[in-house]
């Protein structure tokens, strides 16, 4: 352990002379230390330069601040060589005194691949955190992810909730705190950091697969930049939308207390008062109920929620399913149960 600490400190002293790496490290340190009760945390690793940079810097931080730290990679098994790639990542990290645990997904993913893979990944990661008795999961989402997510949701007609994109801290399944300390940094800065630390990274072939919307959005982003669109202005728009979201959430919280009752096995919505709310507040209330009841991080597609709200306005609505929940109307109440 002493040898490992000595090697990591030597690496830290060399790396943190670089201003780019130092800025990322200091931000990581600040975000983690803001959580006063944190004694341990897990780091989600994929092998890409962003997660490798996070893994290396998190390891330095854990040694310095005496945190208990776990590194975890989920192998979805979607590609023939995925297991081999996972083992390459593990070997590369081991050379830098970082122990990586690999979890293999055993569920078949046939349709809506990226969404279902993401849901499974967070489910496995949250269970891993529970097993290790840590309440914190750190991921390497960065500025480019923010922009891509914004453009994807814009293309789907998302409202303020969706367009505000990712938060630095949020809750996922099993009451695990998800922290994204790298949202202020772009992909190039993280590639630079990763190369300085590990000399190489493992490329994910799916990132170039044009059947995925995110890949096409990534290419669109490059085109926009070449055509003179300033990505920093997109980031400013995301931040402005987030400020608006926070203001609306203040009123949504009040409405939730007034018209929604959360029981152990069901959630009850008072439809009479619900119909008096502004459209955006209605939208947020439904999203909140579905996410909480289904214990999922991502809400249903916005158009499905809008369609549900319209159907609830009609007297002939009886029941439907949405986002992993069963919704049934009885008199002036909507009962929401998790679908099994």
C-alpha positions as CSV (number, residue, x, y, z in Angstrom):
1,X,0.0,0.0,0.0
2,X,2.9,2.4,0.8
3,X,4.5,1.6,-2.6
4,X,1.2,2.3,-4.3
5,X,0.7,5.6,-2.4
6,X,4.3,6.6,-3.3
7,X,3.8,5.9,-7.0
8,X,0.5,7.8,-7.1
9,X,1.9,10.8,-5.3
10,X,4.9,10.8,-7.7
11,X,2.4,10.7,-10.6
12,X,0.3,13.5,-9.0
13,X,3.4,15.7,-8.7
14,X,4.3,15.2,-12.3
15,X,0.7,15.6,-13.7
16,X,-0.5,18.6,-11.7
17,X,2.3,20.8,-13.0
18,X,0.1,20.9,-16.1
19,X,-2.6,23.6,-15.8
20,X,-5.2,21.7,-17.9
21,X,-4.9,18.6,-15.7
22,X,-4.6,20.7,-12.5
23,X,-7.9,22.5,-13.3
24,X,-9.8,19.2,-13.8
25,X,-8.3,17.7,-10.6
26,X,-9.2,20.8,-8.5
27,X,-12.7,20.8,-9.8
28,X,-13.1,17.0,-9.1
29,X,-11.7,17.6,-5.6
30,X,-14.1,20.4,-4.9
31,X,-17.2,18.6,-6.1
32,X,-16.4,15.5,-4.1
33,X,-15.5,17.4,-0.9
34,X,-18.8,19.4,-1.2
35,X,-20.5,16.1,0.0
36,X,-19.5,16.2,3.6
37,X,-20.6,12.7,4.4
38,X,-18.6,11.0,1.6
39,X,-16.1,8.4,2.8
40,X,-16.2,6.1,-0.2
41,X,-17.4,6.3,-3.8
42,X,-17.5,4.2,-7.0
43,X,-16.2,5.4,-10.4
44,X,-17.9,4.2,-13.6
45,X,-15.3,3.3,-16.3
46,X,-15.8,2.6,-20.0
47,X,-12.3,2.7,-21.3
48,X,-12.9,5.9,-23.3
49,X,-10.6,8.9,-22.6
50,X,-13.1,10.7,-20.5
51,X,-13.7,7.9,-18.0
52,X,-10.0,7.0,-18.0
53,X,-9.1,10.6,-17.1
54,X,-11.7,10.4,-14.3
55,X,-10.4,7.1,-13.1
56,X,-6.8,8.3,-12.9
57,X,-7.5,11.6,-11.2
58,X,-10.0,9.9,-8.8
59,X,-7.4,7.5,-7.8
60,X,-5.0,10.3,-6.9
61,X,-7.7,12.1,-5.0
62,X,-8.6,8.9,-3.0
63,X,-5.0,8.4,-2.0
64,X,-4.6,12.0,-1.0
65,X,-7.9,12.3,1.0
66,X,-8.1,8.7,2.2
67,X,-11.3,7.8,0.4
68,X,-12.3,4.2,-0.1
69,X,-12.7,3.9,-3.9
70,X,-14.1,1.3,-6.3
71,X,-13.7,1.2,-10.1
72,X,-16.4,-0.6,-12.1
73,X,-17.0,-1.4,-15.8
74,X,-20.3,-2.8,-17.2
75,X,-19.8,-5.1,-20.1
76,X,-23.1,-5.1,-22.0
77,X,-22.1,-7.9,-24.3
78,X,-23.5,-6.1,-27.3
79,X,-20.4,-6.6,-29.4
80,X,-18.3,-9.8,-30.1
81,X,-15.1,-8.3,-28.7
82,X,-16.7,-6.4,-25.7
83,X,-15.3,-8.8,-23.1
84,X,-11.8,-8.6,-24.6
85,X,-12.0,-4.8,-24.6
86,X,-13.1,-4.8,-21.0
87,X,-10.1,-7.0,-20.0
88,X,-7.8,-4.6,-21.9
89,X,-9.1,-1.7,-19.8
90,X,-8.6,-3.7,-16.6
91,X,-5.0,-4.6,-17.6
92,X,-4.2,-0.9,-18.5
93,X,-5.6,0.3,-15.2
94,X,-3.8,-2.4,-13.2
95,X,-0.5,-1.1,-14.6
96,X,-1.3,2.1,-12.8
97,X,-2.2,0.4,-9.5
98,X,-6.0,0.7,-10.2
99,X,-8.2,-2.3,-9.6
100,X,-11.1,-2.6,-11.9
101,X,-14.1,-4.8,-11.4
102,X,-16.1,-6.0,-14.5
103,X,-19.8,-6.7,-14.3
104,X,-21.3,-8.7,-17.3
105,X,-24.8,-7.9,-18.3
106,X,-26.9,-11.1,-18.6
107,X,-30.0,-9.5,-20.2
108,X,-30.5,-9.6,-23.9
109,X,-30.9,-6.1,-25.5
110,X,-32.7,-6.3,-28.8
111,X,-34.5,-3.0,-29.4
112,X,-34.0,0.6,-28.4
113,X,-30.4,-0.5,-27.7
114,X,-28.8,2.6,-26.3
115,X,-31.6,3.5,-24.0
116,X,-32.0,-0.1,-22.7
117,X,-28.3,-0.5,-22.3
118,X,-28.1,2.8,-20.3
119,X,-31.0,1.7,-18.0
120,X,-29.3,-1.7,-17.4
121,X,-26.0,0.0,-16.8
122,X,-27.4,2.3,-14.1
123,X,-29.3,-0.6,-12.6
124,X,-26.1,-2.7,-12.3
125,X,-24.0,0.3,-11.1
126,X,-26.5,1.2,-8.4
127,X,-26.6,-2.4,-7.2
128,X,-22.8,-2.5,-7.2
129,X,-22.8,0.6,-5.0
130,X,-25.2,-1.0,-2.6
131,X,-23.0,-4.1,-2.4
132,X,-20.0,-2.0,-1.6
133,X,-22.0,0.1,0.9
134,X,-21.3,3.4,-0.8
135,X,-23.9,6.0,-1.6
136,X,-21.9,7.8,-4.4
137,X,-21.4,7.0,-8.0
138,X,-19.1,9.2,-10.1
139,X,-19.4,9.4,-13.9
140,X,-17.3,11.1,-16.6
141,X,-20.1,13.0,-18.4
142,X,-18.6,16.2,-19.9
143,X,-19.4,19.3,-21.8
144,X,-19.7,17.6,-25.2
145,X,-22.2,15.1,-23.6
146,X,-24.2,18.0,-22.4
147,X,-24.4,19.5,-26.0
148,X,-25.2,16.2,-27.6
149,X,-27.9,15.5,-25.1
150,X,-29.4,18.9,-25.6
151,X,-29.5,18.5,-29.4
152,X,-31.0,15.0,-29.1
153,X,-33.7,16.2,-26.9
154,X,-34.3,19.3,-29.1
155,X,-34.8,16.9,-32.0
156,X,-37.4,15.0,-30.0
157,X,-39.4,18.1,-29.0
158,X,-38.4,18.1,-25.3
159,X,-39.6,20.8,-23.0
160,X,-37.6,22.7,-20.4
161,X,-37.0,19.6,-18.2
162,X,-35.3,17.8,-21.0
163,X,-33.4,20.7,-22.6
164,X,-31.9,21.7,-19.2
165,X,-29.8,18.5,-19.7
166,X,-27.6,16.9,-17.0
167,X,-27.2,18.1,-13.4
168,X,-23.9,17.9,-11.5
169,X,-25.7,15.8,-8.8
170,X,-28.8,13.7,-8.9
171,X,-30.4,10.6,-7.5
172,X,-30.6,7.2,-9.3
173,X,-32.0,3.8,-8.3
174,X,-31.5,2.5,-4.8
175,X,-31.1,6.1,-3.5
176,X,-27.6,6.3,-4.9
177,X,-26.1,9.8,-5.5
178,X,-24.9,10.2,-9.1
179,X,-22.2,12.9,-9.4
180,X,-20.8,14.4,-12.7
181,X,-17.8,16.5,-11.8
182,X,-16.5,17.0,-15.3
183,X,-19.4,18.8,-16.9
184,X,-17.4,22.0,-17.3
185,X,-14.6,20.3,-19.4
186,X,-14.7,19.4,-23.0
187,X,-13.7,16.1,-24.7
188,X,-10.3,17.4,-25.9
189,X,-9.2,18.3,-22.4
190,X,-10.1,14.9,-21.2
191,X,-8.4,13.1,-24.1
192,X,-5.3,15.2,-23.3
193,X,-5.4,14.2,-19.6
194,X,-6.0,10.6,-20.4
195,X,-3.0,10.4,-22.8
196,X,-0.8,12.0,-20.3
197,X,-1.7,9.5,-17.7
198,X,-2.2,6.2,-19.6
199,X,-0.6,6.9,-23.0
200,X,-3.5,5.0,-24.7
201,X,-7.3,4.3,-24.4
202,X,-9.6,1.7,-25.7
203,X,-11.9,2.9,-28.5
204,X,-15.5,1.9,-28.5
205,X,-16.6,1.0,-32.1
206,X,-20.2,1.8,-31.4
207,X,-19.3,5.4,-31.1
208,X,-19.0,5.4,-34.9
209,X,-22.1,3.4,-35.6
210,X,-24.5,5.7,-37.6
211,X,-27.6,3.6,-36.7
212,X,-27.4,5.4,-33.3
213,X,-28.9,8.9,-33.0
214,X,-26.2,10.1,-30.7
215,X,-23.5,9.2,-33.3
216,X,-25.3,11.3,-35.9
217,X,-25.8,14.2,-33.5
218,X,-22.1,14.1,-32.7
219,X,-21.3,14.4,-36.4
220,X,-23.9,17.2,-36.6
221,X,-22.2,19.1,-33.8
222,X,-18.9,18.9,-35.7
223,X,-20.7,20.3,-38.8
224,X,-22.2,23.1,-36.8
225,X,-18.8,24.1,-35.3
226,X,-17.3,24.2,-38.8
227,X,-20.2,26.4,-40.0
228,X,-19.4,28.9,-37.2
229,X,-21.9,27.9,-34.5
230,X,-20.2,28.6,-31.1
231,X,-20.7,25.6,-28.8
232,X,-20.2,27.8,-25.8
233,X,-23.4,29.7,-26.7
234,X,-25.2,26.3,-26.6
235,X,-23.8,25.7,-23.1
236,X,-25.0,29.2,-22.1
237,X,-28.5,28.3,-23.4
238,X,-28.5,25.0,-21.4
239,X,-27.5,26.9,-18.3
240,X,-30.3,29.5,-18.8
241,X,-32.8,26.8,-19.4
242,X,-31.6,25.2,-16.1
243,X,-32.3,28.4,-14.2
244,X,-35.8,28.5,-15.6
245,X,-36.3,24.8,-14.7
246,X,-35.3,25.6,-11.1
247,X,-37.8,28.4,-10.9
248,X,-40.6,26.1,-12.2
249,X,-39.5,23.3,-9.9
250,X,-40.2,25.6,-6.9
251,X,-43.9,25.7,-8.0
252,X,-44.0,22.1,-9.0
253,X,-42.8,21.1,-5.5
254,X,-45.7,23.1,-4.0
255,X,-48.2,21.4,-6.3
256,X,-46.9,18.0,-5.6
257,X,-47.5,18.5,-1.9
258,X,-51.0,19.7,-2.5
259,X,-52.4,17.3,-5.1
260,X,-50.3,14.1,-5.0
261,X,-50.2,11.4,-2.3
262,X,-47.3,8.9,-2.3
263,X,-48.3,5.6,-0.6
264,X,-46.1,2.5,-0.4
265,X,-47.5,0.7,-3.4
266,X,-49.3,3.5,-5.3
267,X,-49.4,7.2,-6.0
268,X,-52.7,9.1,-6.1
269,X,-53.1,12.2,-8.2
270,X,-56.1,14.6,-7.6
271,X,-57.2,15.2,-11.2
272,X,-59.6,18.0,-10.3
273,X,-56.8,20.2,-9.0
274,X,-54.3,18.8,-11.5
275,X,-56.4,20.2,-14.5
276,X,-56.1,23.7,-13.0
277,X,-52.3,23.7,-13.3
278,X,-50.3,25.3,-16.2
279,X,-49.2,22.8,-18.9
280,X,-45.5,22.8,-17.9
281,X,-46.4,22.1,-14.3
282,X,-48.7,19.2,-15.4
283,X,-45.9,17.9,-17.5
284,X,-43.4,18.0,-14.6
285,X,-45.9,16.4,-12.1
286,X,-46.5,13.4,-14.4
287,X,-42.7,13.0,-15.1
288,X,-42.0,13.1,-11.3
289,X,-44.6,10.5,-10.5
290,X,-43.5,8.1,-13.2
291,X,-39.8,8.4,-12.3
292,X,-40.4,8.0,-8.6
293,X,-42.9,5.1,-9.0
294,X,-40.9,3.2,-11.6
295,X,-37.6,4.0,-9.9
296,X,-36.0,5.1,-13.1
297,X,-33.6,7.9,-13.8
298,X,-35.0,8.9,-17.2
299,X,-38.6,10.1,-17.6
300,X,-40.8,8.9,-20.5
301,X,-40.6,10.5,-23.9
302,X,-42.1,14.0,-23.8
303,X,-44.7,13.3,-26.5
304,X,-46.0,10.4,-24.6
305,X,-46.5,12.5,-21.5
306,X,-48.2,15.2,-23.5
307,X,-50.5,12.6,-25.0
308,X,-51.4,11.3,-21.6
309,X,-52.2,14.8,-20.3
310,X,-54.5,15.3,-23.2
311,X,-56.2,12.0,-22.6
312,X,-56.7,12.8,-19.0
313,X,-58.7,15.8,-20.0
314,X,-61.3,13.5,-21.6
315,X,-63.9,11.8,-19.6
316,X,-63.5,8.5,-21.4
317,X,-59.9,7.8,-20.2
318,X,-59.8,4.6,-18.1
319,X,-56.2,3.3,-17.9
320,X,-52.9,2.9,-19.8
321,X,-49.3,2.1,-19.2
322,X,-46.4,4.6,-19.3
323,X,-42.7,4.4,-18.4
324,X,-43.0,1.1,-16.5
325,X,-46.2,2.2,-14.6
326,X,-49.8,1.3,-14.8
327,X,-52.1,4.4,-14.6
328,X,-55.8,4.0,-13.9
329,X,-58.5,6.7,-13.5
330,X,-61.2,6.3,-10.9
331,X,-63.6,9.2,-10.5
332,X,-61.4,12.3,-10.0
333,X,-58.3,10.5,-9.1
334,X,-55.4,8.9,-11.1
335,X,-53.8,5.8,-9.5
336,X,-50.3,5.1,-10.5
337,X,-48.7,1.7,-9.7
338,X,-45.4,0.2,-10.8
339,X,-45.8,-2.3,-13.7
340,X,-44.5,-5.8,-13.0
